[in-house]
Amino acid sequence: MMIKITADSTCDLPAAIIEELNIGVIPLHILIDKKSFRDGAEITQQDIFKYVGEENRKCTTAAINVYEYEEFFSLFSAEFEAIIHITVGSDFSSCYQNAVLAAEKFSNVYIIDSKNFSAGSGHLAYDAALMAKDGQNARKIIQNLKAIVPKLDTSFVLDRLDYLKKGGRCSNVEVLAAALLKIKPSIEVKDGKMAIGKKYRGPLLRCLEKYVQERLENNNLIDYSRLFITHAMCPPEIVEKVKAWVAEYGTFDEIIETYAGTTLSVHSGPYALGLFYKRK
């Protein structure tokens, strides 16, 4: 059975994995001064940080609309017996709802709400593509993906809050307090919703060390099959430090370094870094 796995661009998978497993990706939109750019295709992390950080321009994101999904699914519906599409979490965007509406025009398109974002959704797309490659049928893949969704463990640490503030997600007071007290908050996904986790205090490197320790130390619930380390333009030396700290608490079969896509970068700002793994 030929099954096509597709995903929203917010899955943040490396290009090598997307190409190797033939995963179809449809881009969300980045809006800068009301001009639209396709996520990952027409705009980069560096562009986001230049426009927002240096030029103080307003930058927001927009969902994929129903028509775009219909056009995208039509590229594969005749060739494949089934299309399984993984969207960014329904609580974060209207992408899931739009994809479901678009899928109603096809008899072989199935939509999975990742209830997650970035490499959290990436885990699902990667797993789905591996299952399809292994010859599993659509029903079994969908069943397995739905079982994985509540086991995804997603979190990251922000170096700064001004990008959240510019996107209307926190106040001037919160930004000022975080800067003065050198607070680096962690963001977690719980039950499909974004929540503030632990707040770390001090230089970024020290906060990341503590973050890695608290996520991984004495955690018997971790599935060590795969870890994504996803970041927004963190210097290589910081990423290597994080990998070394991860190794102190356990051995993952696979550690994949990925870069936060432009959709996430609009809200996270530079130097955000997160650990994305699955629980048993």
Sequence and secondary structure as in RCSB ss.txt:
>XXXX:A:sequence
MMIKITADSTCDLPAAIIEELNIGVIPLHILIDKKSFRDGAEITQQDIFKYVGEENRKCTTAAINVYEYEEFFSL
FSAEFEAIIHITVGSDFSSCYQNAVLAAEKFSNVYIIDSKNFSAGSGHLAYDAALMAKDGQNARKIIQNLKAIVP
KLDTSFVLDRLDYLKKGGRCSNVEVLAAALLKIKPSIEVKDGKMAIGKKYRGPLLRCLEKYVQERLENNNLIDYS
RLFITHAMCPPEIVEKVKAWVAEYGTFDEIIETYAGTTLSVHSGPYALGLFYKRK
>XXXX:A:secstr
  EEEEEEGGG   HHHHHHTT EEE  EEEETTEEEEBTTTB HHHHHIIIIIT   EEEE   HHHHHHHHHT
TTTT SEEEEEES TTT SHHHHHHHHHTT SSEEEEE SS THHHHHHHHHHHHHHHTT  HHHHHHHHHHHGG
GEEEEEE S SHHHHHTTSS HHHHHHHHHHTEEEEEEEETTEEEEEEEEES HHHHHHHHHHHHHTT TTEEEE
EEEEEESS  HHHHHHHHHHHHHH   S EEEEE  HHHHHHH TT EEEEEEE 
